[in-house]
Amino acid sequence: MDITRLLRPDLRELQAYEAVQSPESLAKITSVPPEKIIRLNANENPYGPSPRVQEALGRYRGYHIYPDAGQRAMREALALYTGAPADHILVGAGADELIDLLLRATLQPRDRVIDCPPTFGMYSFSTQVNGGTLVSVPRDRDYQVDLAGVKKAMGPRTKVIFLANPNNPTGNLTPEEVVLSLLEEDILVVIDETYFEFSGQTVAPLVFRHPNLVVLRSLSKWAGLAGMRLGYGIMNPFLQERLMEIKQPYSVTAAGEVALLASLRDMPYLRRNTEALIQERERLFSRLAVILGLRPWPSMGNFLLCDVSWGKAPQVFQELARRGIFVRYFDTPRLKDSLRFSAGKPEHTDALMSALEEIFQKP
Ligand SMILES: Cc1ncc(COP(=O)(O)O)c(C=O)c1O
């Protein structure tokens, strides 16, 4: 029997999302032992979650009970944290789940979704999985959004635009005027603020005036909970209700709920680490800037994009991997000559920099 007949033909061309490799599989690529591997490839938080998360998870006694699908405690806690009312907040298994959910709620076959590459790959991936048509409007040479190009690309079937703010992997912010201009259009404007705690800039207050605005956030980066899968959206209560209706009720686990609540009770710890990563990002920037052949881009996230001269990016990636330092190389036309480095602990920056100095000193 030919089971391919049963599968959606449009998914045959789907480009699988390139997830980062696990420490175990990275260990196979290098002779460096797993505990010595430095992961600067997924914008994870090397300080990890608040110690209160471990304690709370150990103490929790409700794992045999389904979590609260209404997310009441989490939404109340996030309301206090964000200043948005609880009925404007929806929690998901990572911002990723909410990207998918928004598209499931809006797209009919061949409806259009706009993204502005280079940007986060989940927008195009989820658009394809949900049967939509992706319209990519490339950023300009400085990685700014091409507003006129975006407006030109809009048509009657355009439903959603995604903008990461700050953008991954370029690190820059889109000015609020651009967001306001997009909000005049008859489409859903999704501003992905996964790196908000590193940039300190948000358009969330605009949600109260603009029912077509959705702000996405994540606990993966600043709160060190990437493995726990926790994100949330701030949006108009009508949309929040509709999304809640079509969402898998238990995608956020009981453990996720415990972790989120414990994290938000330990803000000083999380703020300290966020501040440390911002400082490290800036230190990394200054050190990269003095190496001939490298050009870092200023960033408002917990990572830096860095141009590598002479088409050497793949080679530098390999050389770093050989030394047990994993960074991100994107093999796309715009990013062929760039690497992305996540901000790490000071010792990670030092190890990365000595490796780069060694690589770039070679004739
Ligand atoms: C812009 C952007 N949005 C969303 C995500 C995914 O966030 P989460 O881990 O909450 O699914 C990432 C992760 O790298 C990202 O860079």
The ligand as an SDF file (V2000), in Angstrom:
LIG
                    3D

 16 16  0  0  0  0  0  0  0  0999 V2000
   12.1060   35.3610   17.4680 C   0  0  0  0  0  0  0  0  0  0  0  0
   11.8070   34.0820   18.1740 C   0  0  0  0  0  0  0  0  0  0  0  0
   10.5380   33.7680   18.4470 N   0  0  0  0  0  0  0  0  0  0  0  0
   10.2160   32.6360   19.0910 C   0  0  0  0  0  0  0  0  0  0  0  0
   11.2080   31.7430   19.4880 C   0  0  0  0  0  0  0  0  0  0  0  0
   10.7990   30.4870   20.1440 C   0  0  0  0  0  0  0  0  0  0  0  0
   10.4580   30.7130   21.4670 O   0  0  0  0  0  0  0  0  0  0  0  0
    9.9350   29.5280   22.3690 P   0  0  0  0  0  0  0  0  0  0  0  0
   11.1260   28.7980   22.8880 O   0  0  0  0  0  0  0  0  0  0  0  0
    9.1760   30.2470   23.4630 O   0  0  0  0  0  0  0  0  0  0  0  0
    9.0580   28.6630   21.5340 O   0  0  0  0  0  0  0  0  0  0  0  0
   12.5420   32.0230   19.2270 C   0  0  0  0  0  0  0  0  0  0  0  0
   13.5770   31.0840   19.6230 C   0  0  0  0  0  0  0  0  0  0  0  0
   14.7230   31.1400   19.2740 O   0  0  0  0  0  0  0  0  0  0  0  0
   12.8530   33.2280   18.5440 C   0  0  0  0  0  0  0  0  0  0  0  0
   14.1070   33.5460   18.2610 O   0  0  0  0  0  0  0  0  0  0  0  0
  1  2  1  0
  2  3  1  0
  2 15  2  0
  3  4  2  0
  4  5  1  0
  5  6  1  0
  5 12  2  0
  6  7  1  0
  7  8  1  0
  8  9  2  0
  8 10  1  0
  8 11  1  0
 12 13  1  0
 12 15  1  0
 13 14  2  0
 15 16  1  0
M  END
$$$$
